């Protein structure tokens, strides 16, 4: 291969990182320890703050409008700059959707090594972020870049929600049933891709899932009066469900056999392709979780797999589940599924079986 041939090859962003996407988060146990004494503001206009470990902060402007404020960024989890921008923007905007809000404006957050990666890749990342923001009806109105390696990208996003219709992770009630809108497996499939164990079709399906906005799920939550939800990202299904159960004072039981999975996820887990983030998440949950005696080990670890730009986990009144699932399936979430139920608080917050 000549030098000119090499220079024409697209730059592989995965060559810059060992861990990307939401797998790059600080382990949840370490993060909680770090934040436990963090001062919480007392402004009555702050409706949701850091104390609940929710998806975003919420600030009341008036009786009709509250701001939903969030930020998210991470290193690459895919090779292509444009795809990275699409996924990172989708993931950043998702926190507003998880609160039942409508995203409006955003700022780019970019860390990019200008002398180590072609600047065309920088442009591709920003182009992907802008295209996904535009799809979501979000205007990117500025941002900030520093020279840093490896690259990282995301958005700071502001949206709105009615103060009386905020959806939080503390809104789950006894008897609510739990719906998951996207299949699990992105962390495992991306790890398998690095090890050349994931097929091109499986990788494409994972990237497609990460690029899918949670907009329809947010709209349906508001239509059906859902008040408890979160999106599934770096702490995995189990970690985020545990946070919901804690905040709501309930015990959540999840039937892992009903959890939708991306093609290839179960087989890869069975071959030992389980990223380190899954074990860190298990370390976080196991002290407050009961695992059924006959639990499938592969499914147990998949439940702890760190997801990038995952789906919504929503707590729904039983009488509304069938219609809500029907509408999710019709709106581009064909794999949305009923996976569990919230009940009276027991001696553990989460049960997996």
N, C-alpha and C positions, 0 to 999 in steps of 0.2 A: 504494500500500500504506500503510495507517495505522500509527501507532506501535504500537497494540495488536497488529496483525497481525505486526509485526516481532518483538515481544517473545515471541510464542507460537511462533516458529520455533525448531527445535532448534539448539543451538549446534554449529557445525562445528569440531571440534578441529583439522582440517587447516589452518584459517585461522591457527593459532598457530605453525606450523613450516614450515621449508623442507625439512628432512630428518627423517624419523621412523623408528621401529623400529630394527632392527639396522644400517640404513644410517648411523645416527648415530654409530657406533663411531669411535674414533680410528683412523686408518689403521694397518694391521698393522706396516708397516716402522717407523713412528714409535714404536709401542707397544713393539716388541721392543728398539729402541734405548734407550728409557726404562727398561726393566726389566732390561737385561743385567747391571747391577751390583747389582741388588736383593739384599739378604742373604737367604739361604735357611736356614730353621731346621734344626737338627740333631736334634731330638727323634725318637727311634726309633719313637715311636708315630705319627708323621706318615708315612703310606704314599704319599700323592700330594701334591706341593706345587707351587709356582709354576714350578719349574724345567722341568717338562715341558710347560708351557702347555696343560694338560689342561682338561677341562670343569668340574671341581670339585676341591676339596681333600678328602682322605680322612684321618680320624684314627681310629686303632685304640683301642677301648675294652677289649676282651678277645679271646680266641681265637675267639669266635663273632660278634662285632659290631664294625663300624667305622661311624663317622659320615661321611656324604657331605654336604659343606657348600658352598653356592654362593649367589651373588646376581646378579641381573640386573635392569636397568630401562632405560627409554628413552622418548623423546618419542612422541607419537601418530603412527600410520601409517594410521589410519582416522578417519572423521568422528565416529562415534558413541561416546560414552563407555562404554557397556556393552560394545560389541565391543572397544574398546581394552583394557578390563580383562580380558576373556576371553583375548585374544591375549597380552597381557603376562604374565599368570599362566601360560599354557601354555608360553611361552618360558622363563620362570624355572624352572619345574619340570622342563623337558626335560633340563637338565644332570645332574640326579640319575638320570634314566632312561639317559642316555648312559653313565654309569658302571656301569650294571647294578643300580642301587639302587632302594629303595622310599621315596618321599618321605613324610614324616610330618607335619611342622609347618612353618609359615612365618610371617614377619613382613612386613607391608606396608611398602613404601618409596614415599612420595608427595611430589612437589613440585608444588604447585598455587597459582596466583595467585588468592587468595580475593576480590580486588576487581575482577578483570578477566574472570572466567568465572563463570557462575551456579553456585552451590554444588550445585545439582541434578546438574550434570555430575560433580562430585566424588563424589557418592553413587553415580551410575551406574557410574563407574570401579571403585569399591570393590565394588559389587554384582557386577560382572562377574568381578573377581578372586576374590571369595569363592565364587561359583558354580562357577568352573572348579576352584578348589582343592578344593571339596567333591566334585566329580566324580572328582578324582584321589585322594580319600581323605586329603586334607591339611587339617589344622586351622590356620586363621590365628589366632594367639594374641596378636597385638599389632602394633605398627608405629610408624612415625614420619613426621611430615609437617612440611615447611617451606614457607613462602610463597615461590614462585619462578615465573618465567615463562621459557620456555613450560612447560606441565605435563609431568611425567615420572612414570612408575609402573612398579613391578615388585615382586619379592618376594626376600627372603632365605629360603632353603629348607634344611631339614635332613632328611636321610633316612638309611637304614641299608643296609649291604651286608655280606655275609660277607667277612672279610679275605682269604680265599683265592679269592674269586670277583669281585674288582674288574675291571671292564672299562676299559681305558685306551687313549689314542691311541698308546701304545708297544707295544701287544700284537699288532700285525700281524706275520705270519710269511710267509716266502717260500712261494709257492704258494697263499696265501689268495685267495679271490675276493671281490669287493666288491659289496655290495648296497646300493642307496639306496632308502629306504622312502617318500619323498614326492617328487612332481615339483618341479622348479625353476621359478622365474619370478616370485616374489612381488615382488621389488624392481622389476623391469621393469613388471609390471602395475600396481603402485601408482604408479609414476612416470607411466605412461600414463593412469591415472585423473586425475591432476592436470592433464594436458594434454588431457583429454577425448578420449582415443584408445582407452580401454579400455571394452568394452561392460559393461552391468550384470551380465550372466551371467558374464563373465570375472572381474569384480571379486568377485562373490559366491563364485566357486570359489576365488579366492586367499585370501579371508578365511576361508572354510571350512577350507582346508588349514592356515592358521596357527592355527586354533582346535583342531585335532586333536591330542590328547595322543599322545606317543610311548610310552605305557604298554605297549601290546601288543608293540611292538618290543623293549622292554627285557626283558619276560618271556620272549620267544622267544629272545633272545640268551642268557639264562641257561639255558634249556632245551636249547639246542644247543651250549653250551660255547664261545660266542664270547668272545674275550678282547681283541679290538682293535676300537674303535669311537669315533665322535665324532658330535655333531650338527652340522648344517649351518646356520650363522647368518651373522653379519656379514662373515666373510672369504670367503664363497662356497664352492662345492664345491671349486674348485681350491685355495683358500687352506687350507681345513681338511684336504684330502687331502695337501697338501704338509706340513703339520704332522705328520700321521700317519706319512708316509713318513720324515721326518727322525727322529722320536722312535723309530721301529721299526727304522731302519737298512736300509730296503728302498727299491726304486723301485716306485712305483705307476703303472700305465698305465690310463687311462680312455678308453673308446671313447665319444666324445660323441654319436654317433648312437644309442646305446642308452640315453642319459639321458632319463628321463621329463620332459616339460615340461607346465606348465599351458597350457590353451588360450589362444592369442593371443600367447604369449611370443615365439615365433620371428618372427612377422610384425612385432611391435612393434620387436624388435631390428633387423630389416631396414629399418625406417623411421627408424632412428637413435635410438629411445627407449631409451638405455642410460644409467643413472644414473652419476653421478660416482664412486660407491663402487666400481663395477665396474672402472674405470680405476685407482683406487688399489689395488685388490686385484691387478690385473694387474702393476702396478709392483712389488708385493711378491713375486709368484711367478716372474716371467719369468727371473730370474737362476738359478733352480734347476729350470727346466722346459724340456723339449724339445717343440716344437710340430711335429707332422707337416706336411710340405710342403703337403699338400692339405687342411689343416684348414679347416673352414667358419668364417668370421669371426664370424657370428652366434652359433654354438654356442660358440666360444671365449669370447666376451664373456658369454654366458649362464652359462658355467661359473664366471665371476668375479662374477656378480651377487650382491650381498649379500642373503641370505635372512633373513626374520624368522620365527622359530619353525619352522624347516625340519625335514626328516626326519633319520633316523639313517643314517650311513654305516658299515656293519659289515663286518668282514673275517671270512670264513667258510671253513672247511675245505671243499674241493671236493666231497667226498662228501656233505656236508650241505646243499648249496645248493638242490637241487630241493625237498626237503621243507620247508626253511625258507621259501622263496618261496611254496610252496603254503599254508603256515600264515599267512604275512603277508597274502596275498590273501584268505584266509578270515576274517581278523580285522579287516577294515576298511582295508586298504592295497592296493587292487586295482592300483595303478600301481607298486608296488615292483618293482624290476628289477635284474638283474645288469648292472653297468656297467663292470667292470674287474677287474684282477688285480694282485697284489703279486708282485714277483720279486726276484732278487738285485740288490743295490745297484749302480747304474751310476754314470756321471759326473754324472747329474742325479737328483733325488729324484722327479720327476713327469714323466710323458709324457702329452700330450693329443693325441688324433687322432680 
